[in-house]
Amino acid sequence: MAKKVAKVGVKKESGYLYFVDKKGNVARAKMARGKKKGKTKIEVVNKAEVKKEKGMLYFIDKQGDVSCAVMARGGKKKKKAKKTAKKKKKK
């Protein structure tokens, strides 16, 4: 379950990707559409200055606030391989 870290209230515009940058600020970048390639300019929308913790995923929720949730790591465990060839004991 996610918890709110900072109330920012960012109004999202379509065509932009909103994220929390390395410094903890809310930033946005123009989304690539069609055949455009290359890096886009990143602009800071709001200076939230959130202190990031290791193992947490920070994102902008539906209300435009900064929220965080525990990162899912590792995925599913693989089943151990069964031994198919069993040796028969002879008397």
C-alpha positions as a Markdown table, in Angstrom:
| # | Residue | x | y | z |
|---|---|---|---|---|
| 1 | Met | 0.0 | 0.0 | 0.0 |
| 2 | Ala | 1.3 | 3.5 | -0.9 |
| 3 | Lys | 1.6 | 6.3 | 1.5 |
| 4 | Lys | 1.7 | 10.1 | 0.8 |
| 5 | Val | 5.1 | 11.7 | 1.4 |
| 6 | Ala | 4.4 | 15.3 | 0.3 |
| 7 | Lys | 1.3 | 17.2 | -0.7 |
| 8 | Val | 2.2 | 19.0 | -3.9 |
| 9 | Gly | -1.0 | 19.2 | -6.0 |
| 10 | Val | 0.6 | 19.1 | -9.4 |
| 11 | Lys | -1.8 | 19.5 | -12.3 |
| 12 | Lys | -0.8 | 16.9 | -14.9 |
| 13 | Glu | -0.8 | 17.8 | -18.6 |
| 14 | Ser | -1.2 | 15.1 | -21.3 |
| 15 | Gly | 1.9 | 14.2 | -23.3 |
| 16 | Tyr | 4.3 | 14.5 | -20.3 |
| 17 | Leu | 5.8 | 11.9 | -18.0 |
| 18 | Tyr | 5.8 | 13.1 | -14.3 |
| 19 | Phe | 8.4 | 11.7 | -11.9 |
| 20 | Val | 10.4 | 12.4 | -8.7 |
| 21 | Asp | 14.0 | 13.2 | -9.7 |
| 22 | Lys | 17.3 | 12.4 | -7.9 |
| 23 | Lys | 17.0 | 15.5 | -5.7 |
| 24 | Gly | 13.4 | 14.7 | -4.6 |
| 25 | Asn | 11.7 | 17.3 | -6.8 |
| 26 | Val | 8.7 | 16.8 | -9.0 |
| 27 | Ala | 9.9 | 16.9 | -12.7 |
| 28 | Arg | 8.4 | 16.2 | -16.1 |
| 29 | Ala | 9.7 | 15.2 | -19.5 |
| 30 | Lys | 7.9 | 15.2 | -22.9 |
| 31 | Met | 6.9 | 11.7 | -23.9 |
| 32 | Ala | 8.3 | 10.3 | -27.1 |
| 33 | Arg | 5.7 | 9.8 | -29.8 |
| 34 | Gly | 6.2 | 8.4 | -33.2 |
| 35 | Lys | 9.7 | 8.3 | -34.6 |
| 36 | Lys | 11.3 | 11.0 | -32.5 |
| 37 | Lys | 14.5 | 9.8 | -30.9 |
| 38 | Gly | 16.9 | 11.3 | -28.4 |
| 39 | Lys | 16.8 | 12.8 | -24.9 |
| 40 | Thr | 14.1 | 15.3 | -24.1 |
| 41 | Lys | 14.6 | 18.3 | -21.8 |
| 42 | Ile | 13.6 | 17.7 | -18.2 |
| 43 | Glu | 12.0 | 20.6 | -16.3 |
| 44 | Val | 11.3 | 20.8 | -12.6 |
| 45 | Val | 7.6 | 21.5 | -11.9 |
| 46 | Asn | 7.7 | 21.7 | -8.1 |
| 47 | Lys | 10.5 | 21.7 | -5.5 |
| 48 | Ala | 9.3 | 19.1 | -3.0 |
| 49 | Glu | 12.8 | 18.1 | -1.8 |
| 50 | Val | 11.7 | 14.6 | -0.7 |
| 51 | Lys | 14.3 | 12.6 | 1.2 |
| 52 | Lys | 14.4 | 9.2 | -0.6 |
| 53 | Glu | 14.8 | 5.9 | 1.2 |
| 54 | Lys | 16.5 | 2.8 | -0.3 |
| 55 | Gly | 14.0 | 0.2 | -1.5 |
| 56 | Met | 11.1 | 2.6 | -1.9 |
| 57 | Leu | 9.4 | 3.6 | -5.2 |
| 58 | Tyr | 8.4 | 7.3 | -5.4 |
| 59 | Phe | 5.7 | 8.4 | -7.8 |
| 60 | Ile | 3.1 | 11.1 | -8.5 |
| 61 | Asp | -0.4 | 9.9 | -7.6 |
| 62 | Lys | -3.8 | 10.8 | -9.1 |
| 63 | Gln | -4.1 | 13.8 | -6.8 |
| 64 | Gly | -0.7 | 15.2 | -8.0 |
| 65 | Asp | 1.0 | 14.5 | -4.7 |
| 66 | Val | 4.3 | 12.5 | -4.1 |
| 67 | Ser | 3.6 | 9.0 | -2.8 |
| 68 | Cys | 5.9 | 6.0 | -2.1 |
| 69 | Ala | 5.5 | 2.2 | -1.9 |
| 70 | Val | 7.8 | -0.7 | -1.2 |
| 71 | Met | 9.6 | -2.0 | -4.3 |
| 72 | Ala | 8.8 | -5.5 | -5.3 |
| 73 | Arg | 12.1 | -7.3 | -5.8 |
| 74 | Gly | 13.0 | -10.8 | -6.7 |
| 75 | Gly | 9.8 | -12.0 | -8.4 |
| 76 | Lys | 8.6 | -15.6 | -8.0 |
| 77 | Lys | 10.9 | -18.3 | -6.6 |
| 78 | Lys | 11.7 | -21.0 | -9.1 |
| 79 | Lys | 10.7 | -24.6 | -8.3 |
| 80 | Lys | 13.5 | -27.0 | -7.7 |
| 81 | Ala | 14.0 | -29.5 | -10.5 |
| 82 | Lys | 12.8 | -33.0 | -9.7 |
| 83 | Lys | 15.1 | -36.0 | -10.1 |
| 84 | Thr | 13.6 | -38.0 | -13.0 |
| 85 | Ala | 16.0 | -40.9 | -13.1 |
| 86 | Lys | 15.8 | -43.0 | -10.0 |
| 87 | Lys | 18.2 | -45.9 | -9.5 |
| 88 | Lys | 16.7 | -49.2 | -8.8 |
| 89 | Lys | 18.3 | -51.4 | -6.3 |
| 90 | Lys | 19.1 | -55.0 | -7.3 |
| 91 | Lys | 19.2 | -57.8 | -4.8 |
